[in-house]
C-alpha cells in the first residue's frame, strides 16, 4: 500500500485559534478537491480529521484512507458509535 503525504506549514505568523481552524478547514477542502482534480481512483475512501485543535491536536488535518485500512478503521470507528455509513 502506498502513502503520499502533503503538508502546509506557516512559520513566523501569529494566528488566532479561529484563524487556525479556518485555515485547517480550507486546506481540507483544497486537498479533497485536488484528489478529484487528479482523478484519483479510490475504491472505498474513509476521511478522518478535523480542525478543532482543542479536541485532538495531533489529528488536525485530514487523512484519506482507502482499501483495507479504510475498511478496518471504519469498522473500529463504527464499533464505538462514531461512524455513520452513507
MITIRO-871304 format. One record per residue (C-alpha): residue number from 1; residue in one letter; x, y, z. Coordinates in steps of 0.5 Angstrom, whole numbers. Layout:
MITIRO-871304
<zake><resi>NUM</resi><resn>a</resn><xx>X</xx><yy>Y</yy><zz>Z</zz></zake>
...
This chain:
MITIRO-871304
<zake><resi>1</resi><resn>x</resn><xx>0</xx><yy>0</yy><zz>0</zz></zake>
<zake><resi>2</resi><resn>x</resn><xx>3</xx><yy>7</yy><zz>-2</zz></zake>
<zake><resi>3</resi><resn>x</resn><xx>2</xx><yy>13</yy><zz>2</zz></zake>
<zake><resi>4</resi><resn>x</resn><xx>3</xx><yy>20</yy><zz>0</zz></zake>
<zake><resi>5</resi><resn>x</resn><xx>4</xx><yy>26</yy><zz>5</zz></zake>
<zake><resi>6</resi><resn>x</resn><xx>3</xx><yy>33</yy><zz>3</zz></zake>
<zake><resi>7</resi><resn>x</resn><xx>4</xx><yy>39</yy><zz>9</zz></zake>
<zake><resi>8</resi><resn>x</resn><xx>3</xx><yy>46</yy><zz>9</zz></zake>
<zake><resi>9</resi><resn>x</resn><xx>7</xx><yy>50</yy><zz>14</zz></zake>
<zake><resi>10</resi><resn>x</resn><xx>6</xx><yy>57</yy><zz>17</zz></zake>
<zake><resi>11</resi><resn>x</resn><xx>12</xx><yy>60</yy><zz>21</zz></zake>
<zake><resi>12</resi><resn>x</resn><xx>13</xx><yy>66</yy><zz>24</zz></zake>
<zake><resi>13</resi><resn>x</resn><xx>6</xx><yy>69</yy><zz>23</zz></zake>
<zake><resi>14</resi><resn>x</resn><xx>2</xx><yy>69</yy><zz>30</zz></zake>
<zake><resi>15</resi><resn>x</resn><xx>-5</xx><yy>67</yy><zz>28</zz></zake>
<zake><resi>16</resi><resn>x</resn><xx>-11</xx><yy>67</yy><zz>33</zz></zake>
<zake><resi>17</resi><resn>x</resn><xx>-15</xx><yy>60</yy><zz>34</zz></zake>
<zake><resi>18</resi><resn>x</resn><xx>-20</xx><yy>62</yy><zz>30</zz></zake>
<zake><resi>19</resi><resn>x</resn><xx>-16</xx><yy>63</yy><zz>24</zz></zake>
<zake><resi>20</resi><resn>x</resn><xx>-12</xx><yy>57</yy><zz>25</zz></zake>
<zake><resi>21</resi><resn>x</resn><xx>-19</xx><yy>53</yy><zz>25</zz></zake>
<zake><resi>22</resi><resn>x</resn><xx>-21</xx><yy>57</yy><zz>19</zz></zake>
<zake><resi>23</resi><resn>x</resn><xx>-14</xx><yy>55</yy><zz>15</zz></zake>
<zake><resi>24</resi><resn>x</resn><xx>-15</xx><yy>48</yy><zz>17</zz></zake>
<zake><resi>25</resi><resn>x</resn><xx>-22</xx><yy>47</yy><zz>14</zz></zake>
<zake><resi>26</resi><resn>x</resn><xx>-20</xx><yy>51</yy><zz>8</zz></zake>
<zake><resi>27</resi><resn>x</resn><xx>-14</xx><yy>46</yy><zz>7</zz></zake>
<zake><resi>28</resi><resn>x</resn><xx>-18</xx><yy>40</yy><zz>8</zz></zake>
<zake><resi>29</resi><resn>x</resn><xx>-23</xx><yy>43</yy><zz>2</zz></zake>
<zake><resi>30</resi><resn>x</resn><xx>-17</xx><yy>44</yy><zz>-2</zz></zake>
<zake><resi>31</resi><resn>x</resn><xx>-14</xx><yy>37</yy><zz>-1</zz></zake>
<zake><resi>32</resi><resn>x</resn><xx>-20</xx><yy>34</yy><zz>-3</zz></zake>
<zake><resi>33</resi><resn>x</resn><xx>-21</xx><yy>38</yy><zz>-9</zz></zake>
<zake><resi>34</resi><resn>x</resn><xx>-14</xx><yy>36</yy><zz>-11</zz></zake>
<zake><resi>35</resi><resn>x</resn><xx>-16</xx><yy>29</yy><zz>-11</zz></zake>
<zake><resi>36</resi><resn>x</resn><xx>-22</xx><yy>30</yy><zz>-15</zz></zake>
<zake><resi>37</resi><resn>x</resn><xx>-18</xx><yy>34</yy><zz>-20</zz></zake>
<zake><resi>38</resi><resn>x</resn><xx>-12</xx><yy>29</yy><zz>-20</zz></zake>
<zake><resi>39</resi><resn>x</resn><xx>-18</xx><yy>24</yy><zz>-22</zz></zake>
<zake><resi>40</resi><resn>x</resn><xx>-15</xx><yy>19</yy><zz>-16</zz></zake>
<zake><resi>41</resi><resn>x</resn><xx>-18</xx><yy>12</yy><zz>-16</zz></zake>
<zake><resi>42</resi><resn>x</resn><xx>-21</xx><yy>11</yy><zz>-9</zz></zake>
<zake><resi>43</resi><resn>x</resn><xx>-25</xx><yy>5</yy><zz>-8</zz></zake>
<zake><resi>44</resi><resn>x</resn><xx>-28</xx><yy>6</yy><zz>-1</zz></zake>
<zake><resi>45</resi><resn>x</resn><xx>-25</xx><yy>12</yy><zz>2</zz></zake>
<zake><resi>46</resi><resn>x</resn><xx>-25</xx><yy>14</yy><zz>9</zz></zake>
<zake><resi>47</resi><resn>x</resn><xx>-24</xx><yy>21</yy><zz>11</zz></zake>
<zake><resi>48</resi><resn>x</resn><xx>-21</xx><yy>22</yy><zz>18</zz></zake>
<zake><resi>49</resi><resn>x</resn><xx>-19</xx><yy>29</yy><zz>21</zz></zake>
<zake><resi>50</resi><resn>x</resn><xx>-22</xx><yy>36</yy><zz>24</zz></zake>
<zake><resi>51</resi><resn>x</resn><xx>-20</xx><yy>43</yy><zz>25</zz></zake>
<zake><resi>52</resi><resn>x</resn><xx>-21</xx><yy>43</yy><zz>33</zz></zake>
<zake><resi>53</resi><resn>x</resn><xx>-14</xx><yy>43</yy><zz>36</zz></zake>
<zake><resi>54</resi><resn>x</resn><xx>-17</xx><yy>43</yy><zz>43</zz></zake>
<zake><resi>55</resi><resn>x</resn><xx>-20</xx><yy>36</yy><zz>41</zz></zake>
<zake><resi>56</resi><resn>x</resn><xx>-14</xx><yy>32</yy><zz>39</zz></zake>
<zake><resi>57</resi><resn>x</resn><xx>-9</xx><yy>37</yy><zz>37</zz></zake>
<zake><resi>58</resi><resn>x</resn><xx>-5</xx><yy>31</yy><zz>33</zz></zake>
<zake><resi>59</resi><resn>x</resn><xx>-11</xx><yy>30</yy><zz>29</zz></zake>
<zake><resi>60</resi><resn>x</resn><xx>-11</xx><yy>37</yy><zz>26</zz></zake>
<zake><resi>61</resi><resn>x</resn><xx>-11</xx><yy>36</yy><zz>19</zz></zake>
<zake><resi>62</resi><resn>x</resn><xx>-14</xx><yy>31</yy><zz>14</zz></zake>
<zake><resi>63</resi><resn>x</resn><xx>-13</xx><yy>23</yy><zz>13</zz></zake>
<zake><resi>64</resi><resn>x</resn><xx>-16</xx><yy>20</yy><zz>7</zz></zake>
<zake><resi>65</resi><resn>x</resn><xx>-15</xx><yy>12</yy><zz>7</zz></zake>
<zake><resi>66</resi><resn>x</resn><xx>-17</xx><yy>7</yy><zz>2</zz></zake>
<zake><resi>67</resi><resn>x</resn><xx>-18</xx><yy>0</yy><zz>2</zz></zake>
<zake><resi>68</resi><resn>x</resn><xx>-16</xx><yy>-5</yy><zz>7</zz></zake>
<zake><resi>69</resi><resn>x</resn><xx>-14</xx><yy>0</yy><zz>12</zz></zake>
<zake><resi>70</resi><resn>x</resn><xx>-20</xx><yy>4</yy><zz>11</zz></zake>
<zake><resi>71</resi><resn>x</resn><xx>-25</xx><yy>-2</yy><zz>12</zz></zake>
<zake><resi>72</resi><resn>x</resn><xx>-21</xx><yy>-4</yy><zz>18</zz></zake>
<zake><resi>73</resi><resn>x</resn><xx>-21</xx><yy>3</yy><zz>21</zz></zake>
<zake><resi>74</resi><resn>x</resn><xx>-28</xx><yy>5</yy><zz>19</zz></zake>
<zake><resi>75</resi><resn>x</resn><xx>-31</xx><yy>-2</yy><zz>23</zz></zake>
<zake><resi>76</resi><resn>x</resn><xx>-27</xx><yy>0</yy><zz>29</zz></zake>
<zake><resi>77</resi><resn>x</resn><xx>-30</xx><yy>7</yy><zz>29</zz></zake>
<zake><resi>78</resi><resn>x</resn><xx>-37</xx><yy>4</yy><zz>28</zz></zake>
<zake><resi>79</resi><resn>x</resn><xx>-36</xx><yy>0</yy><zz>33</zz></zake>
<zake><resi>80</resi><resn>x</resn><xx>-35</xx><yy>5</yy><zz>38</zz></zake>
<zake><resi>81</resi><resn>x</resn><xx>-41</xx><yy>9</yy><zz>35</zz></zake>
<zake><resi>82</resi><resn>x</resn><xx>-38</xx><yy>15</yy><zz>31</zz></zake>
<zake><resi>83</resi><resn>x</resn><xx>-38</xx><yy>13</yy><zz>24</zz></zake>
<zake><resi>84</resi><resn>x</resn><xx>-45</xx><yy>13</yy><zz>20</zz></zake>
<zake><resi>85</resi><resn>x</resn><xx>-45</xx><yy>10</yy><zz>14</zz></zake>
<zake><resi>86</resi><resn>x</resn><xx>-47</xx><yy>13</yy><zz>8</zz></zake>
